[in-house]
Amino acid sequence: MNILSALKTFSQGRLSWLLLLIFVVFFEACALFFQHVMMLAPCVMCIYERIAMLGIGAAALIGLIAPQNPLVRWSGFAVWGASAYKGLALSLQHVDYQFNPSPFATCDLFVTFPSWAPLNQWAPWLFEAYGDCSKIVWQFLTLSMPQWLVVIFAANLIALAVIVVSQFAKNK
């Protein structure tokens, strides 16, 4: 059995989607640890990146419903790809705010949600922003938090691309 057909078979099982969900829960828990234990104030971009990560979690939940059903699986892939792409774009913009500060290019002062889903009012502990996007408040192995998010979202897109390619492999 070659690697692509093995990945295809793996993506048709619930374990693959559960692992993706666990991945999201881990990173969301890290974000909440940084916010509520280390007292690092999340900025507007942090909150938007958090929502993109939750979008990947939604993709995992979709895939968990019926991973053997191609329509459900491809719907999960689509949400995963859209969320990871948006997260990568937001993270790259956030990195730009940090490393190329400009009074003409700054993030918003307040998060903006649709009137039908004011997440920051429903769960302010999770979705309210009160930090500065241009400040580097945490680093690990010389990378700031948004730089790590670039790595994480890019890795998601690479993993998704490999899994999508595997969908065209023949089953053994």
C-alpha positions in Angstrom: 0.0 0.0 0.0 1.6 3.3 -1.0 1.6 6.4 1.2 -1.1 8.3 -0.8 -3.6 5.5 -0.6 -2.8 5.0 3.1 -3.5 8.7 3.7 -6.7 8.4 1.7 -7.9 5.5 3.9 -6.8 7.4 7.0 -8.8 10.5 6.0 -11.9 8.3 5.6 -11.7 7.4 9.3 -12.8 9.3 12.3 -9.3 9.2 13.9 -7.8 11.6 11.4 -10.6 14.2 12.0 -10.3 13.6 15.8 -6.6 14.3 15.6 -7.3 17.6 13.8 -9.8 18.6 16.4 -7.4 17.7 19.2 -4.8 19.9 17.5 -7.2 22.8 17.5 -8.2 22.3 21.1 -4.5 22.2 22.1 -3.7 25.5 20.3 -6.9 27.2 21.6 -6.0 26.1 25.1 -2.5 27.6 24.6 -4.1 30.9 23.6 -6.3 30.9 26.6 -3.4 30.0 28.9 -1.4 33.0 27.4 -4.4 35.3 27.9 -5.7 34.2 31.3 -2.7 32.7 33.1 0.3 34.6 31.6 -1.9 37.7 31.3 -0.9 38.5 27.8 -3.6 40.8 26.3 -5.0 39.5 23.0 -5.1 42.0 20.2 -7.7 42.3 17.4 -5.5 40.2 15.0 -5.1 37.6 17.8 -8.9 37.3 18.1 -9.3 37.0 14.3 -6.5 34.3 14.2 -8.3 32.5 17.0 -11.5 32.4 15.0 -9.6 31.1 12.0 -8.3 28.3 14.2 -11.8 27.6 15.4 -12.8 27.3 11.8 -10.3 24.5 11.4 -12.0 23.0 14.5 -15.4 23.3 12.7 -13.9 21.5 9.7 -12.8 18.7 12.0 -16.3 18.4 13.4 -17.7 18.3 9.9 -15.3 15.5 9.0 -16.1 13.6 12.2 -19.8 13.4 11.2 -19.3 10.9 8.4 -15.7 10.8 7.1 -16.5 7.9 4.6 -19.1 10.1 2.9 -17.3 12.0 0.1 -19.6 15.0 0.3 -19.0 15.4 4.1 -15.3 14.7 3.8 -14.8 17.3 1.0 -17.0 19.8 2.9 -14.5 19.3 5.8 -11.6 19.8 3.5 -13.1 23.0 2.1 -13.7 24.5 5.5 -10.3 23.4 6.7 -8.7 25.0 3.6 -10.6 28.3 3.8 -9.9 28.6 7.5 -6.2 27.8 7.3 -5.8 30.2 4.3 -7.6 33.0 6.1 -5.5 32.3 9.3 -2.3 32.4 7.3 -3.3 35.7 5.7 -4.2 37.2 9.0 -1.0 35.9 10.6 1.2 37.3 7.8 -0.6 40.7 8.2 0.0 40.5 12.0 3.7 39.8 11.5 3.9 42.8 9.2 2.3 45.0 12.0 5.0 43.8 14.4 8.0 44.1 12.2 7.1 47.0 10.0 5.3 49.3 12.4 3.6 52.3 10.7 1.1 54.8 11.9 -0.6 54.4 8.6 -0.9 50.6 8.8 -2.4 49.5 12.1 -5.0 47.0 13.2 -8.4 48.1 14.4 -8.9 49.2 18.0 -11.9 46.9 18.5 -13.0 43.6 17.0 -15.7 43.8 14.4 -18.3 41.0 14.3 -21.5 40.8 12.4 -24.6 42.2 14.3 -26.1 38.7 14.2 -23.0 37.2 15.9 -21.5 39.6 18.4 -19.0 37.1 19.7 -17.1 39.6 21.9 -20.4 40.3 23.7 -21.4 36.7 24.1 -18.0 35.4 25.3 -15.8 38.4 26.1 -13.3 36.1 27.9 -12.7 34.4 24.5 -13.3 37.1 21.9 -12.6 40.5 23.4 -9.4 42.3 22.3 -7.5 44.8 24.4 -3.9 44.3 23.3 -1.7 46.1 20.8 -1.1 44.3 17.5 2.4 45.8 17.0 3.8 44.7 20.3 5.8 41.5 20.6 4.8 40.2 24.0 6.0 36.6 23.7 8.7 34.7 21.8 9.8 31.1 21.6 12.9 30.0 19.7 13.2 33.6 18.4 9.7 33.6 16.8 6.8 35.8 18.0 3.3 34.4 18.4 2.1 35.5 15.0 5.2 34.1 13.4 4.4 30.7 15.0 0.8 31.1 13.7 2.2 31.5 10.2 4.1 28.2 10.7 1.0 26.5 12.1 -1.4 27.7 9.4 1.1 27.0 6.6 1.6 23.5 8.0 -2.2 23.0 7.9 -2.3 24.0 4.3 0.5 21.7 3.4 -1.1 18.8 5.3 -4.4 19.5 3.6 -2.8 19.7 0.2 -1.2 16.3 0.7 -4.5 14.8 1.9 -6.4 16.3 -1.0 -3.9 14.8 -3.5 -4.3 11.5 -1.7 -8.1 11.5 -2.4 -7.2 10.8 -6.1 -5.1 7.7 -5.2 -6.5 4.3 -5.9 -7.5 2.2 -3.0 -5.5 -1.0 -2.6 
